Amino acid sequence: MKSKTKIGLGLAIGLALILLLSLFWRPEKLEAEPADLVIYTPNSEGVLATLVPAFEQAYGVRVDLVQDSTGKLFDRLKSGEGEPKPDLVFGGSTLWYEANRDYFIPYAAKGAEALPSIYRSQDQTYTPYAMEGTVILANRQLTQGLTIHSYEDLVDPALKGKLGLADPRLSSSGFSQLVTILLAKGGYQSDAAWAYVHRLYSSQEAQIYKESSEVNQDLVQGQIAVGLSTEAVAQQLIADGADLDLIYPEEGTLYLPAGVGIAKGTKHLDLAQEFVDYLLSDTVQASLAQSLYQRPILPDQGQASDLRDWQTINHLSDESWDILDQQEQIRRRFENRV
């Protein structure tokens, strides 16, 4: 009985959020006839279930979602193969967008002038909308008696074969996790940092997953004891009742912006632009903070009360532009190490 009550409450809250977004977000222009908008996205079900239906309701359109890992979606975008063709890519670190600028149409989103300058696209080929950080997520039942406060704790022999990590060659969050580990252990040019990567991914016999969502699922189901996840998804799982511990590594946490970009060849340019504007609207930014446990990109929107205070987190230095220059080298070196 309690389970049914909880599910009913969750649906009610979800519908209320959709109604709230549709009531307060009003487009400035509508297409004469409803049109489908195709969005490639690696985003979580929670984000999509809250934001997409509200947009559909406000515009009277149907959004088609193509969901996969960030790497596979960008490969599909670049190849031009497969149907349907995308109007937008929504989600994943802006590192992927910056490295693939030629596949996006520049657009100056409404409200973009308020974005922190360090995160803006120089040629406006993508728009950041939220900040994502890497955290450690532990299954409480399977880690009883273990001390897990840092990345160093993950190479405990007791965790051999019990770790879950997303593939940084395919997953945006997986790549962010790899970069975070390298920075925490001395930088991506450090031999000692790469030696740690080898210990964690190979010597510890970590299970490598195509998508971070698979890591989260196996953590909840008790198939693995510890994994790396994003802060927002980890907090959402705990809020939904999962018996997990969210751990901010002592070495520090790196936050990188998540982005959205309008694909070249879109057949619905105006509607795609409206979707980008929608993500930067006050209503959506507030919803990210208050309901989805995400940290909005606009600094005046605050954060969810359940999230750890931004000022109390040990932040790793943001070297995102250096990371941009090193992305392919990091991926190649990872392949050689693991």
Salt bridges, closest charged atoms under 4 A:
GLU28 OE1 - LYS110 NZ 3.15
ASP36 OD2 - ARG62 NH2 2.47
ASP64 OD1 - ARG62 NH1 2.38
ASP68 OD1 - LYS210 NZ 3.53
GLU83 OE2 - LYS85 NZ 3.03
ASP87 OD2 - HIS268 ND1 3.44
GLU98 OE2 - ARG101 NH1 2.83
ASP123 OD2 - ARG101 NE 3.12
GLU152 OE1 - LYS185 NZ 2.67
GLU152 OE2 - ARG199 NH1 3.62
ASP167 OD1 - ARG169 NE 2.86
ASP191 OD1 - ARG333 NH2 2.92
GLU205 OE2 - LYS160 NZ 3.87
GLU211 OE2 - LYS210 NZ 3.44
GLU231 OE2 - ARG295 NH2 2.67
ASP243 OD1 - ARG140 NH1 3.49
ASP245 OD1 - ARG140 NE 2.71
GLU251 OE2 - LYS185 NZ 3.35
GLU274 OE2 - LYS29 NZ 3.06
GLU328 OE2 - ARG331 NH1 3.51
